[in-house]
Amino acid sequence: MRKRILEFRKRIDALLKDGGEQDWETVRREQLVQIAFFQHERLVHLIVTVLFALIEFAAAALTALSFTPAAFALCLAVLILLIPYVGHYYILENEVQKLYAQYDRIELECEKRRGTAK
């Protein structure tokens, strides 16, 4: 997913930089579809990340209350899984925010083509 969102954003950045005679309405529709797709992915990963954080909190509390090797291993295992989830969610969140900014620029291009730019 990381590769997909980064490649898509870079492709749209290149289109916006070039600014040539694109069918901006088509680009705008594609951008909206991709934003919706990545928003869904972001929501799913937010839910999973929060769930893992709650499990980590519970495992840490269990370890603090009654230290056993099993409780410590559980706490460590969940932490090891939580770190990549947070990193992945961070990328999704930031890239979706960049897609919003791209959408605004695409919308301006559409308005220019329609002759309704402000």
N, C-alpha and C positions, 0 to 999 in steps of 0.2 A: 504494500500500500504506500509506503514511503516513497519508493521509486516512482510509482504511478503519479502521485500528487506533485512531486517535484518536476517530473518531465512535463506534465500538463501545464504547470505554472510557467515553466521556462518557454514552452511553445507559445503560450499566449503573450508572454513578455516580448518574445521576438516579433510577433504580429503587431503588437502595440508600438514597438520601437520602429519597425519598418513603416507602419502607418499607411501602406499602399492602398490600392483599390481592393479592399476586402469586402466580402458580403458581411458587413458588421452585424446585421440582424441574425444571420446564421451563427456567427461567432457568439453573439449575446445569448442565443437560445442554448447553444452547447455549454456555455459558461454556467448558465442557470442549472442545467441538468447535472453538470459535474459538481457544482456547489451543493446541490441537494444530496448527491451521492456521498460526498465527503462529509457533509453534516451528519448524515446517518451513521457513517463509520465513526465519526467523532463521538456521537452520543453513545454508541455501543462501547467504545473504548473508555469513555468516561465512567459508565456504569461498572465495567470490569475493574477499572483502576480503583474506584471508590470501594468496591467490594473487597479487593485485595488489601487496600489500606485498612479497612475495618477488621479483616482477618488478621492482619499484621498487628494491629493494636490489641486485639484479643489475645493473640499468641504472646505478645510482649508482656501483657498483664499477667497471663498465666505463668510465664517464666519468672516474672518478678515476685509473684505470690508464692509459688512453689517450684523452686529451681530443680528441674530434672533434666537429664541429657535429652530426653525425648521432646520436652517442651522447648528447650533451647534449639534443637534441630528443626523443629517446626517453625519457630520464629525466624531462624536463619533462612530456611528454604522459602518461606513466603517473602521475606525481604529480597532474596535473590530474584524472585519472580516479579516483585513489585517495581524494582528499579527499571527494567526494560519497558514495562507498561507505562510508567510515568514519562520516560523518554519518548516513546511512540506517541503518546497523547500530546506531549509538548509540540512535537513536529506537526501533528494533525491540526492542532489549535492554531498555531502560528501560520501555517500554510493556508488554512481556510480564511483567516483574516486577510492574507495577501490576495486571495481570490476575490474577496469582497472589493478591495481597492481596484483590482483589475476590472471587475464588473462595472464600477463607476466610470472608469476610463473608457470602457467599451460603450457604455451608454452615451457618453459624450460624443463618441465617434458616430453613433447612430443618429443622434440629434443633429450633428453637423450635416450628415447626408440627407436628413429630412428637411434641413433648413430651419430647425427650431432651437438651435443652440442659444444659450443665455449669454 
